[in-house]
Amino acid sequence: MTEDLAIRLREVVKRYGEITAVNHLDLDVPTGTCVGLLGPNGAGKSTTMRMLTAQAIPDEGELEVLGFSLPRDSKQARAECGVVPQLDNLDVTLTVEQNLLVFSHLYRIGRHDRHEAIERSLVLANLVDRRDTRVDKLSGGMRRRLLIARALVHQPRLVLMDEPTVGLDPQVRQQLWALIDQLRSEGTTILMSTHYIEEAQRLADTVLIMSHGQGVARGKPSELVVEHAGREVLEVYGSPPRLAEVESEAGAAGLKTRRTGTSISILGLDGRNGFGGFEGPAITGVLVREVVNFSSYWRAATFSSTVEPTIYLLAFGFGFGSLVSRIGDFTYVQFVGTGTVATAVLFSSAFAAMFGTFVKYQFQRTYDAILAAPVDTEELVTAESLWIAARAGVYGCVPMIVAIFFGLDPVWGMLTVPFIGWLTGLGWANFGIMVAGYAKAIENFNYIVSAVLTPLFLLAGTFFPLTQLPEWFQALAQLNPLYQCVELVRAAVLYGFEWNDLLRVGMLVVFALLMWRLAIHAMERKLID
């Protein structure tokens, strides 16, 4: 790659089925300049931006960013890039400062430099007095400034801005232009997509005009305006017959015209008269995001993940317990109190992963923001599943603790239950992420709950011993991860571990690893075009 080019694209093609979004595109962005991608909606600007962060993979051509070949070395390139997306994907439940804190981890800013980096970004975006304000309380202009601050928290060499001022009022747009001007003066390289010609003229050193995925013209904005539109453009409004008449007259005079809705523009007048009136490690970073975000909703999450299993414990323990006083050597409360651990783990892992993952990529677009940082899909899935599993390990202990108040004897083996819950939850968390990755709509989860989770939950040996069922069914139950969890918890609390329990642990490990790989595959299909 030429040393003075921050971005180099050659013959790049990206197809979506029969649609060619980017068609043999060439693009050079010299270091220290601001280059604009100008074109109407659907021209291929946003697709080009997604390819530069490897969130879309080209079908043909060569891409190099900051000396790194994409998509092979995209993670290294993203570590030195900042991305301002077209769509707002801020964490709305976090404060301004917490959003910046999360991305300071994602971009591996050292612990000792983190505070200074956040302060610098707050000052740059003029958000110092809003640092403790939740994002959902900010105005549209403030949120756009925060998006820019987030992209600059690690002082990137290159900033990608996908229509940064779209939908903003003129005053806010001027404020963002001033911010981009400051970046240019500091030598930051900027690639900015826009469909506002005045924005390109104001900010860009050079412009590439795109249409139908191709670069159709390039050069300095002022030169392109003179070449393709002229220094003067006359816009005429009127009825369709009047516009047709004007278009005919302009054509007869040798002038180019362009129809736009209820008006017609006459190009290239240039002084003519008489024509009557006419934008830290990856896993740690994702975990920090989850921990910070959890602080805002932990009460609701804890309630939903623990109360329902506890109700099952009390209802079955005392309801059925009045009819079935003992199961073998143990009271029915002891039997159900240990078995309900698996129920709590399932509720707090599989369900949380399915719905949480779907909301993050479909509605909040959180994963788009994270993957624009130097984070791989594998790291994203790993961090999410580890976090969900950790919560499941804690929540799974609640029914067991409740059962202590109703006759379950405390024993040292209970100390292993959080690990059993974590390992089981790890598999089910990845299962939930996988389901969310393949789901086209949130309603699809009903099929999984009814056809998969409910049968496994009921036939895990939680509420009745499986020894009363046919032998073939008992053999089949050995493949149920929830059954392995139930048996391990009962071994830990009621009758002690045996050598065959190592096999149960091994089966949970295999289940977790298998679901992890499937979850990564599903999310790569969902998030990477």
ROLO-67187 format. One record per atom (N, C-alpha, C): x negated, y negated, z negated. Coordinates in steps of 0.1 Angstrom, whole numbers, plus 5000, padded with zeros to 4 digits. Atoms other than C-alpha are relative to their C-alpha. Layout:
N
XYZ/...
! end
This chain:
529
499250125000/500050005000/499149885000/500850125000/498849655008/500149944986/500150045014/497649504976/500949884997/499250125003/499649174979/501550025002/498649984999/502949344984/500650074987/499449945011/505149414954/501050115004/499049904994/507749604975/499750025015/500249974986/507249785008/501050115004/499149904994/510049965027/499850025014/500149974986/509650135060/500950115005/499149914993/512350295081/500950084990/499349945011/514450365050/501550025004/498749964997/517750545055/500750064988/499249945011/520550625030/501450025006/498749974995/523650805040/500950064989/499049945009/526850895021/501050075009/499249924990/528451165042/499849945013/500150064987/529251005075/499749865001/500350145001/528550655063/498549984998/501450035001/525050515068/500049864993/500050125008/524750255040/498849915003/501250074997/521150165048/499450075012/500349944987/519950215084/498649955005/501450034995/516150215091/499649864996/500350135005/515449925069/498549984997/501350045003/512049755067/500149884991/499950115009/511349515038/498649984994/501250035007/508249345025/500349894990/499950105010/508149144992/498649974995/501350045005/504848964986/500049974985/500150035014/503648944951/500149854997/499950145004/504548624933/501049925008/499050074992/507348534957/501450044996/498649965001/511148534956/500650025014/499449964987/512748724985/501550024997/498549985001/516548714990/500550105011/499349914991/518648995005/501449935002/498850074998/521548805021/500950085010/499149934991/524648955036/501350024993/498749985005/528349025032/500150134991/499849875007/529749295009/500050115010/500149884992/529049635023/498850005010/501250014991/525849525041/498950094996/501049915005/523749765020/499049944990/500950065010/522149524995/500050084987/500049935012/523249704964/499450145001/500649874998/522350044978/498549995001/501550024999/518849914986/499549984986/500550025014/518549794950/500050134992/499949875007/519650134937/498850095004/501249924995/516950304958/498749954994/501250055006/514350074943/499850044985/500149945014/515150214908/500250155000/499849854999/515550574921/501350044995/498649965003/519250574912/500750045012/499549954987/519850644948/498750055007/501149944993/517450874968/500149985015/499850014986/516750785004/499950135008/500049884992/517351035031/498850005010/501250014991/514450905053/499349884996/500850125002/511650655051/499150004988/501050025011/508950525027/500449884992/499850105009/509450324996/498849994990/501150025010/506650174975/500349874992/499750115010/507149954944/498849984991/501250035009/504149794926/498950105002/501149914997/501850044943/500450154997/499649875003/503950344933/501050055011/499149944990/505650584958/501350054993/498749965005/509350634952/500650115009/499649995014/511150844941/499050074991/501049915008/508051054930/499549924988/500650075011/506550784908/500949894995/499050105003/509750594901/499949964985/500050035014/509350614863/498949904997/501150105002/505950434864/500449875005/499650124994/507450174887/501049934991/499050065008/510450114865/499549944987/500650055012/508250064835/499549855001/500550134998/506949744851/501049915008/499050084993/510249624866/501149974990/498850045008/513249444851/501250005010/498849994991/516749494866/501249924994/498850085003/519649254865/501150065009/499149944991/522649454878/501149915004/498850084996/525649324897/501150014990/499049985009/528049484873/499549994986/500450025014/527849394836/500150144993/500149885007/526649704817/499449994986/500550025014/525849554783/500750094991/499349935011/526649744751/500949904993/499150115005/529749544741/500250014985/499849995014/529849684706/498849964992/501250055007/526349564698/499849855001/500350144999/525049214691/499049975011/501050044990/522849014714/498750064997/501449965004/519749094694/499950165000/500149865000/520649464691/499950065014/500249964986/520949494729/498649995004/501450024996/517449354733/499150104992/500849905008/516149584705/500050135006/499949874993/517449894723/499150005012/500950004988/515649794755/498649974997/501550015004/512449694737/499550144997/500449865002/512350064727/499950085014/500049934987/513350194762/498849965009/501150054992/510549984777/498650024993/501249965008/508050114751/499249884995/500750125006/507149774736/499650054986/500549955013/504949844705/500749944988/499350055011/506349804671/499649864995/500550135005/504149504662/500449895010/499750104990/505049324695/501549995002/498649994997/508749404694/500849874996/499350125005/509949104673/499749885009/500450124992/507948854694/500750015014/499449984987/509349004727/501549965000/498650035001/512948974715/500249854998/499950155002/512448614703/499749935013/500350064988/510848524736/501250015010/498949984991/513748664756/501249924995/498950095005/516348484733/499849865004/500350144997/514548154738/500249985015/500050024985/514248204776/501550005005/498650004996/518048284779/500849904992/499250095008/519048014754/501150064992/499049925008/520748264732/499650024985/500549985014/518848214699/501149984990/498950025010/521948084681/501150105002/499049904998/523948374694/499550144997/500749875002/521648654683/500950104993/499249905008/524148804658/501450015005/498749994994/527148764681/500250135008/499749884992/528749084695/500249965015/500050034986/528549094733/501549975004/498650024996/532349124736/500649864996/499550145004/532648774720/499349895008/500750104992/530348604746/500849965012/499450044987/531448404776/499350075011/500649934988/530748534811/498649955003/501350064998/527848294815/498950054990/500949955010/526248404783/499650145002/500349864998/526548764792/499150025012/500949994989/524848704825/498649964996/501350045005/522048524807/499450114991/500549885008/521748824783/499550115009/500549894990/521449064813/498649965005/501350044995/518548854825/499050014989/500949985011/517048844790/499650144998/500249865002/517349214787/499050065010/500949964990/515549264820/498649954998/501350075001/512749034809/499350034987/500549985013/512149164774/498650064999/501349935000/509049364784/499049925009/500850084991/507649084807/499650085012/500349924988/507949274839/499249935011/500650064989/505849214870/500949975011/499050014989/508849254893/501450004994/498650015004/512549154887/500950035012/499049974989/515349304908/501349944995/498750075003/518549084907/501050035010/498949974991/521649224923/501249914998/498950115001/523948924929/500249954986/500050045015/523048764895/501149904997/499150115004/525548474898/501450035006/498749974994/528548654914/501149974990/498850025008/531848534900/499949894990/500250105010/530448254879/500349865005/499650144996/531547884879/498749935003/501250084995/529147624895/499149964988/500850055011/527947494861/499150114995/500849895005/526847834848/499050055011/501049964990/525347924882/498849915000/501250095000/523147614880/499150034988/500949965012/521947724845/499250125004/500749884996/521048064859/498949975011/501050044990/519247904889/498849944993/501150065008/517147704864/499250114993/500749895006/516248024846/499250085010/500849934990/515248194878/498849925005/501150094996/513247884888/498850014990/501049985010/511347924855/499250125002/500749874997/510448284863/499149985012/500850024989/509248184897/498749924997/501150085004/507047914882/498950084992/500949915007/505448184860/499450115008/500649904992/504548394889/500650145001/499249884999/507148664885/500550035014/499549964987/507948854917/501550034999/498649985001/511748854924/500650045013/499249964989/513949044948/501449984996/498650045004/517448894947/501050025012/498949994990/520549004966/501149904997/499050105002/523248754972/500849995013/499350034988/525948664997/500349855001/499950155000/525648284989/498849945007/501150064992/523548115016/499449884992/500650115008/523147804993/499150054989/500949945010/521748034966/498750045005/501249954993/519248184990/499149885003/500850124996/518247835002/499449944987/500550065012/517847714966/498950074993/500949925008/515848004952/498950085008/500849904993/514248224979/498949935008/501050044990/510948174997/500350055014/499649954987/512048405024/501350084998/498749935001/515348585032/500050115011/499649894990/516248915049/501550005001/498549994998/519748905063/500350145004/499649864998/521449245062/501450005006/498749984995/524349365082/500150155004/499849864997/525649725084/498750084997/501249925005/522549855065/498749965007/501250044993/520049685088/499649864997/500550145001/517849385086/500149945014/499750054987/519049165114/499249875002/500850124999/517048845107/499249984987/500850035012/514248735084/499249885002/500850134999/512348415076/500449914989/499750105010/512548105055/501549965002/498650035000/516148015046/500349885009/499750124992/516047665062/499850035015/500349974985/514547805095/501150095005/498949924995/517248075097/501349935002/498850084998/519947825092/500049925013/500150084988/518647605120/500150095012/500049914989/518147905143/501350065003/498849924998/521448085138/501349924998/498850075002/523847815127/499949855004/500350144997/522247475135/500149924987/500050085012/521847185111/501449954996/498650045003/525547095114/501050105004/498949904997/528547325112/501349934997/498750065002/532047205117/501150114997/499049905004/534847405100/501449945002/498650054997/538447365113/501050094994/498949925006/541547475095/501349965008/498850034993/544947505112/500850135002/499249894997/547647735125/499250095010/500649914990/546648045146/499949945014/500150054987/547547875179/498949895001/501050115000/545447565170/498650054999/501449955001/542447775160/499650075013/500349934987/542647975193/499749895010/500350114991/542747635211/498649954998/501350065004/539647505192/498950105004/501049904996/537847835198/499750005015/500250004986/538447815235/499349875005/500850124996/537247455237/498650014996/501449985004/534147535217/499250095010/500749914991/533347825240/499749935013/500250074987/533847605271/498849904999/501150105002/531347355255/498750074998/501249935002/528747635251/499650014985/500349995014/529047645213/500550144994/499649885006/529147955191/501049974989/499050025010/532048005168/500150134991/499849895009/532948225138/501349994993/498750005006/536448315126/499950054986/500049965014/536948325088/501449984994/498750025006/540548385077/500849895007/499150114994/542548065083/499149895005/500950114995/539547865096/499150065011/501049974990/537047865125/498849914998/501250085002/533447745121/499449995014/500750034987/531747585151/498549974996/501450005004/527947635149/499249925010/501050064991/525047445163/500349875006/499650134994/526547105167/498749915000/501350075001/523246935155/500149865007/499950144995/524246575162/500949975012/499150034989/526746625190/501249924995/498950085003/529646385190/501250035009/498949994991/533146375204/500850135000/499349875000/534246725194/501049984989/499150055009/537246575176/500350074987/499849965014/537446635140/499850154996/500249855002/535747005132/499050064987/501349965014/521548814927/499550214985/500249885009/508350334735/500350135007/499649894992/509150664747/501550005003/498650014996/512350714765/501050064990/499149935009/513950964741/500349914988/499950095011/513250734712/500949885003/499250124996/514750434730/501450045001/498649964999/517950624738/500650034986/499649975013/518150744702/500249874992/499950135007/517650384689/501449945004/498850054995/520550284711/501250064993/498949935006/522750554696/500249974985/500050035014/521750484660/500649864997/499550145001/522350104664/501550005003/498650004996/525650164681/500950074990/499349925009/526750424656/500449924987/499750085012/526650164628/501349925001/498850074998/529649994644/501350095000/498849915000/531950304645/499950124992/500249885008/530650554620/501250044992/498949965008/533750544599/501050085008/499149934991/536050644627/499550135004/500649884995/533650904640/500050104989/500149915012/533151054605/501450054997/498749965004/536851064598/500550105010/499449914990/537851234631/499250135000/500849884999/534951484629/500150094987/500049935012/535551594593/501350034994/498749995006/539151544583/500750125006/499249894993/540651784609/499550144995/500549885005/538352074600/500450034985/499749995014/538952004563/501550044998/498649965001/542752024569/500250145004/500049864997/542252354586/499650094988/500549935011/540352474556/501150014989/499050005011/543052364531/501250085004/498849934996/545952484552/499950155001/500249854998/544552824561/499650064987/500649955013/542652864528/501150034990/498949995011/545752814506/501350065006/498849954994/548452894531/499950155002/500249864999/547153234543/499450064988/500649955012/545253264511/501050054990/498949965009/548553304493/500550145004/499649874995/549253614515/498950105000/501249914999/545753744519/499049954990/500950055011/543853694486/498650035003/501449974999/540653864496/499750065014/500549944988/538653954527/498750074996/501249925005/536254234516/499749964986/500450045013/534354114486/500249854996/499950155002/535253744490/501549955000/498750064999/538253524484/500249955014/499750054987/540053394514/499549865002/500650145000/538953034505/498550015003/501449984997/535353154505/499850045015/500149964987/535853324538/500249895010/499650104991/537553034555/499049884998/500850125003/535352764538/498650015007/501249984993/532252914554/500250005015/499749994986/533852984587/500449875007/499650134995/535252634591/498849915004/501150084996/531752494594/499850005015/500250004986/531652614630/501149925007/498950094995/535052434636/499549865000/500550145001/533552104624/498949975009/501150024990/530452154645/500649995014/499450014987/532552214676/500749875002/499350134998/534751914671/499149885001/500950115000/531851684664/498950005010/501149994989/529651804693/500750005014/499549984987/531551934723/501049885004/499050104998/534451684720/499449865001/500750135000/532251384712/499149995013/500950014988/529851474741/500949985013/499250014988/532651514767/500549865002/499350134998/534551194760/499049894999/501050115001/531550984750/499249985012/500850014987/529551074781/500849945011/499150054989/532451014804/500249854999/499850145002/533150674789/498849925004/501250084998/529550564791/499649995015/500450024986/529050634828/501149955008/498950044991/532550574841/500549864997/499450135003/533650264822/499049904995/500950095006/530850114802/498749985009/501250014991/528150184828/498749994992/501250005009/525650234799/498950075007/501149924994/523750494818/499349945012/500650074989/523150274848/498949914994/501050095006/521350024825/498850084995/501149925005/519350294808/499150065010/500849944989/518250464840/499349905008/500850104993/517050134854/498749974993/501350005008/514450144826/499250125004/500849884998/511650394827/500550124992/499449895007/513950674816/500550105010/499549904991/514651004834/501350064995/498749945003/518051184835/499750114989/500349895010/516351474816/499849944986/500250075013/515251234788/501349954994/498750055004/518651074787/500950114994/499249895005/520451404783/499550064987/500649945012/517951534758/500349914987/499850095011/518251224736/501550004995/498650005004/522051224737/500450134993/499649875006/522351594729/499450014986/500650005013/519851564700/500749924990/499350095009/521751274685/501450064996/498749935003/525151454688/499850124991/500349885008/523651774674/499749964985/500350045014/522251584644/501249964992/498750035007/525651444636/500850134997/499249885002/527251784640/499450084989/500649935011/524751934616/500449954986/499550075012/525851684590/501550024997/498649995001/529551694597/500450144997/499749865002/529552074597/500050044986/500149965014/528652084560/501249954992/498950065007/531751884550/501050114995/499049905005/534252174549/499450104989/500749925009/531652384530/500049934986/500150075012/531252114504/501449994993/498650005006/535052084500/500450134994/499749875005/535252454496/499450034986/500749985013/532852434466/501049964989/499050045010/535652244447/501250104998/498949915000/537952534454/499550144998/500449875003/535852824443/498850065007/501249954993/532952864467/498749964991/501250025009/529752914446/498849935008/501250064994/526752684454/498950094999/501149914999/523752884465/498949935008/501150064993/520252794478/500150015016/499949984986/521152934512/500849895007/499350114994/523452634518/499149905006/500950104995/520352434525/499750035015/500249974986/520052614558/501249975009/498850024992/523552534570/499949885009/500250114991/522652184584/499250045013/500849964989/520052354606/500950095009/499149924992/522552614617/501049925008/499150094993/525052344625/499449925011/500750074990/522452144644/499750085012/500449914989/521352434665/501350035008/498849984993/524952524673/500549885008/499650134994/525852164680/499249965012/500850034989/522952124703/500550075013/499549934989/524352384726/501349945005/498650054996/527952254725/499949855004/500150134995/526751894729/499650005015/500449994986/524951984761/501250065009/498849954993/528152184771/500949885004/499250124998/530151864767/499549905010/500650094990/527751654787/500150065013/499949934988/527751914814/501549985006/498650014995/531551914816/500349855004/499850144997/531651534816/499349965014/500750024987/529051534845/500850055012/499349944988/531251754867/501449945001/498650055000/534651594857/500249885009/499650114991/536251364882/500949904993/499150085008/538751234857/500150054986/500049965014/539151234820/501150114997/499049905002/542351444824/499550145002/500549874997/540251734836/499550074987/500549945012/539051784800/501150094994/498949915005/542551934792/499850145004/500249864996/541652244812/499050064992/501149945007/538452294794/500450034985/499649985014/539952244760/501050124999/498949895001/542952484767/499450135004/500449884994/541152744787/498750064994/501449965005/537652754770/499949984985/500350035014/537352584737/501050054990/499049955009/540652674721/499850154998/500149865002/540253054727/498750034992/501349985008/536553044715/500249964986/499850055013/537552844685/500950104991/499149915007/540453084675/499450144998/500549865000/538453404682/498550004996/501450015005/535253304663/499850074987/500149945013/536053494632/500149904988/499850115010/536853174613/501150034990/498849985009/540253264600/500450144997/499849865003/540353644602/498850085005/501249924996/537753914605/500350075013/499949944987/537154044640/500050155000/500149865001/536754394627/501450075002/498649944999/540554434629/500450005015/499650004986/540454384667/499350125007/500549894993/539654644694/498449995002/501550005000/535954744697/499549925012/500550074988/535654604733/500149854997/499950145003/536854264720/498949964990/501150035009/534354274691/498749995007/501250014992/531554344716/500049875008/499950134993/532754044737/499849884992/500150115009/532853824707/498549974997/501450035003/529053864703/499449895009/500450104991/528753634733/500549864997/499550135004/530653354716/499149934990/500950075009/528253094701/500649964987/499350035013/530852994675/500050124991/500149885008/530953354663/498750014993/501449995006/527153354658/499849904989/500150115010/527453024639/500750044987/499249965012/530153164616/499350114992/500749895006/528153474609/498749964993/501250055006/524953284602/500349924987/499650085012/526753044578/500450104988/499649915011/528353334559/498850084995/501249935005/525053514557/499249914990/500750105008/523453194543/500749984986/499250045012/526253134517/500550124992/499349895007/527853474509/499250124998/500649875002/525753774515/498650015004/501449994998/522253684524/499650035015/500449974986/520253694557/499450145001/500649874996/519254014574/499249985013/500850014988/516954084603/500849975013/499250024988/519754094628/500449855002/499650144999/520453724620/499049935009/500950074991/517253634639/500550025014/499449994986/518953774670/501149905002/498950104999/521953544663/499349865003/500750134997/519553244661/499550005014/500550004987/517953354693/501149985011/498950024991/521353364710/500449865001/499750145000/522053014699/499049925007/501150074993/518652894712/500250025015/499849984986/519353054746/501249925005/498850074996/522852904747/499649855001/500350145000/521452554739/499149975012/500950024989/518652584765/500750015013/499249994988/521052704792/500949885002/499150114999/523552434785/499249875003/500850124998/520752174784/499649995015/500450014986/519552264819/501249975009/498750024992/523152274833/500449854998/499650145003/523851934816/499149905008/500950094992/520751774833/500450015014/499649994986/521851914866/501349925003/498750074998/525351784862/499949855000/500250155001/524251434852/499249955011/500750044988/521751414880/500949985012/499150014989/524451484905/501049884998/499150115003/526651224888/499449865001/500650135001/524150944883/499049965011/501050034990/521650974911/500750035014/499449994987/523050914946/499150075010/
! end
